[in-house]
Amino acid sequence: MEQAAISVVRFFIPMVPVIHMNETLNSLLAEIAPGSRLLATVAESERPDEGELARTRGLATSSSSGHEPRETNLGRREGGCLCGAVRFTVVGEPARVGLCHCLDCRKASGSIFTAFAVWPRSAYSASGETSTYHGRSFCPACGSHVASIAGDEAEVSIGTLDDAPGDLAPQYELWVHRREGWLHALPWADQFDRDRNDQAATGGNYGEG
């Protein structure tokens, strides 16, 4: 409405003698301003309250795999296999995050390395049928490797999380002697030639296991 007012004013200005310009402008604005205030009042009445805005911001967008939008919950992450038959949830922050360049991880993932995060076994829950090979659980329908359960820990392939895990930065790399020459070591991460419990890292160690 206010933009329309400006256009009307620009149209009338060349046609109005300068001595009457102020009177014309005042008259036009007096007629248009009430409508502008009315529109602002309507827009204000239709604005959602803060609770509704918060709920709207909490909805994640639907992914290409067909999962419906869901309400996010801080400290809780959800994921699953490619076909959606296997779903899992992890609660809280992981104990550690890493990359592995070993031959087994290459074969299991089809990639040249894997990115994973380790949670306490009690923080991990899953639904759906899985098959297991050498401790690696995967969906028998689509073949997605979802997790590896060993003792009191659950190692999750973070690529299977529904939301991009940008906040889970790797703290270490394993089997770095198998790392491709065109990949560079993460400058902040500890480097292990084999597994973490086989030898100390270059630049420190995050513990055993």
C-alpha positions as CSV (number, residue, x, y, z in Angstrom):
1,M,0.0,0.0,0.0
2,E,2.8,2.4,0.9
3,Q,4.6,1.6,-2.4
4,A,1.4,2.3,-4.2
5,A,1.2,5.6,-2.4
6,I,4.6,6.5,-3.6
7,S,3.7,5.6,-7.2
8,V,0.6,7.7,-7.0
9,V,2.5,10.7,-5.6
10,R,5.1,10.4,-8.4
11,F,2.3,10.4,-11.0
12,F,0.6,13.5,-9.6
13,I,3.7,15.6,-8.8
14,P,4.3,16.7,-12.4
15,M,0.6,17.7,-12.7
16,V,0.5,19.8,-9.4
17,P,1.8,23.3,-9.2
18,V,4.7,23.6,-6.7
19,I,2.7,25.9,-4.5
20,H,0.1,23.2,-3.9
21,M,2.5,20.2,-3.6
22,N,2.4,20.0,0.2
23,E,-1.3,20.1,0.4
24,T,-1.6,17.4,-2.3
25,L,0.9,15.1,-0.5
26,N,-0.9,15.6,2.8
27,S,-4.2,14.8,1.3
28,L,-3.0,11.6,-0.4
29,L,-1.2,10.3,2.6
30,A,-4.2,11.0,4.8
31,E,-6.3,8.8,2.6
32,I,-3.8,6.0,2.3
33,A,-2.3,5.9,5.8
34,P,-5.4,4.5,7.5
35,G,-5.4,1.5,5.1
36,S,-1.7,0.9,5.7
37,R,-2.4,0.8,9.5
38,L,-5.3,-1.5,8.9
39,L,-3.1,-3.9,6.9
40,A,-0.5,-3.8,9.6
41,T,-3.1,-4.7,12.2
42,V,-4.4,-7.7,10.2
43,A,-0.9,-8.9,9.6
44,E,-0.1,-8.6,13.3
45,S,-3.2,-10.6,14.2
46,E,-2.2,-13.4,11.8
47,R,1.3,-13.7,13.1
48,P,1.9,-17.1,15.0
49,D,2.9,-16.9,18.6
50,E,6.5,-17.7,19.7
51,G,5.5,-21.3,20.7
52,E,4.2,-22.0,17.2
53,L,7.3,-20.5,15.6
54,A,9.6,-22.6,17.8
55,R,7.6,-25.8,16.9
56,T,7.9,-24.8,13.2
57,R,11.6,-24.3,13.4
58,G,11.9,-27.7,15.2
59,L,10.6,-29.6,12.2
60,A,13.3,-31.1,10.0
61,T,12.6,-31.2,6.2
62,S,11.6,-34.4,4.6
63,S,14.6,-36.3,3.1
64,S,14.9,-37.9,-0.4
65,S,14.6,-41.3,1.2
66,G,10.9,-40.5,2.0
67,H,11.1,-40.0,5.8
68,E,8.4,-37.7,7.1
69,P,9.3,-34.4,8.8
70,R,9.9,-35.0,12.5
71,E,10.3,-32.8,15.5
72,T,13.9,-32.6,16.6
73,N,14.9,-33.4,20.2
74,L,18.1,-32.0,21.6
75,G,20.4,-34.8,22.7
76,R,18.6,-37.4,20.5
77,R,19.6,-38.4,17.0
78,E,17.7,-40.8,14.7
79,G,18.9,-42.7,11.7
80,G,18.3,-45.7,9.6
81,C,19.1,-47.8,6.5
82,L,18.5,-46.8,2.9
83,C,15.1,-48.5,2.5
84,G,13.9,-47.4,6.0
85,A,13.2,-50.9,7.3
86,V,15.9,-50.5,10.0
87,R,15.6,-47.5,12.3
88,F,17.7,-46.5,15.3
89,T,18.0,-43.8,18.0
90,V,21.1,-42.7,19.9
91,V,20.7,-40.4,23.0
92,G,23.4,-38.0,24.3
93,E,26.8,-37.1,22.9
94,P,29.1,-39.9,21.6
95,A,32.1,-41.0,23.6
96,R,34.3,-40.4,20.5
97,V,34.2,-39.9,16.8
98,G,36.7,-41.2,14.2
99,L,37.6,-42.2,10.7
100,C,38.9,-45.6,9.6
101,H,40.8,-46.5,6.4
102,C,41.1,-50.2,7.0
103,L,40.4,-52.8,4.3
104,D,37.4,-54.2,6.2
105,C,35.7,-50.8,6.5
106,R,36.4,-50.2,2.8
107,K,34.8,-53.5,1.8
108,A,31.8,-53.1,4.2
109,S,31.0,-49.5,3.1
110,G,32.1,-49.5,-0.5
111,S,34.0,-46.3,0.2
112,I,37.7,-45.6,0.8
113,F,37.1,-44.9,4.5
114,T,34.3,-44.8,7.0
115,A,33.2,-42.1,9.5
116,F,31.7,-43.4,12.8
117,A,30.8,-42.4,16.3
118,V,30.7,-44.5,19.4
119,W,28.0,-44.3,22.0
120,P,27.4,-46.4,25.1
121,R,25.4,-49.5,24.3
122,S,22.7,-48.2,26.7
123,A,22.2,-45.1,24.6
124,Y,21.5,-47.0,21.4
125,S,18.2,-48.6,20.4
126,A,17.0,-50.0,17.1
127,S,14.0,-51.5,15.4
128,G,13.7,-53.7,12.3
129,E,15.4,-56.9,11.2
130,T,19.1,-56.8,10.8
131,S,21.7,-59.4,9.7
132,T,25.2,-59.4,11.2
133,Y,28.6,-60.3,9.8
134,H,31.7,-60.1,12.0
135,G,29.9,-57.8,14.4
136,R,28.6,-55.4,11.7
137,S,24.9,-55.1,11.6
138,F,23.2,-54.3,8.3
139,C,19.8,-54.3,6.6
140,P,19.2,-57.6,4.7
141,A,16.9,-55.8,2.3
142,C,19.0,-52.8,1.1
143,G,22.4,-53.8,2.6
144,S,23.1,-50.6,4.5
145,H,25.6,-51.0,7.3
146,V,24.0,-49.4,10.3
147,A,26.0,-50.2,13.4
148,S,28.5,-52.5,15.1
149,I,27.7,-53.6,18.6
150,A,30.7,-54.8,20.8
151,G,30.6,-55.2,24.5
152,D,29.1,-52.1,26.1
153,E,29.5,-49.9,23.0
154,A,27.6,-49.2,19.9
155,E,29.6,-47.9,16.9
156,V,27.3,-46.1,14.4
157,S,28.1,-45.2,10.9
158,I,27.3,-41.5,11.1
159,G,26.4,-41.4,7.4
160,T,23.2,-43.3,8.4
161,L,22.0,-40.4,10.6
162,D,18.9,-38.6,9.3
163,D,20.4,-35.2,9.9
164,A,23.9,-34.3,8.6
165,P,26.3,-34.8,11.4
166,G,28.3,-31.6,10.9
167,D,28.9,-31.2,14.6
168,L,30.5,-34.6,15.0
169,A,34.1,-33.8,14.0
170,P,36.5,-36.8,13.9
171,Q,39.0,-36.9,16.8
172,Y,41.2,-39.5,15.4
173,E,42.0,-41.6,12.2
174,L,42.7,-45.3,12.1
175,W,44.9,-47.4,9.8
176,V,46.4,-44.3,8.3
177,H,49.0,-46.3,6.4
178,R,46.1,-47.4,4.1
179,R,44.8,-43.8,3.6
180,E,44.8,-42.8,-0.1
181,G,47.7,-40.5,-1.0
182,W,45.4,-37.8,-2.3
183,L,43.7,-37.6,1.1
184,H,45.3,-35.4,3.8
185,A,45.5,-36.2,7.5
186,L,43.1,-34.1,9.6
187,P,45.4,-31.6,11.3
188,W,43.6,-31.7,14.6
189,A,43.0,-35.5,14.8
190,D,45.3,-38.2,16.3
191,Q,46.8,-40.5,13.8
192,F,47.0,-44.3,14.4
193,D,48.8,-46.6,12.0
194,R,46.4,-49.4,13.0
195,D,43.7,-49.6,15.8
196,R,43.7,-47.3,18.8
197,N,44.4,-50.1,21.2
198,D,47.3,-51.4,19.1
199,Q,49.6,-48.4,19.4
200,A,49.8,-44.9,20.7
201,A,48.8,-42.1,18.4
202,T,51.0,-39.5,16.9
203,G,50.1,-36.4,18.9
204,G,48.2,-38.0,21.7
205,N,45.7,-40.7,22.5
206,Y,42.0,-40.5,23.4
207,G,42.1,-43.8,25.4
208,E,41.8,-47.5,24.8
209,G,39.3,-49.2,22.6
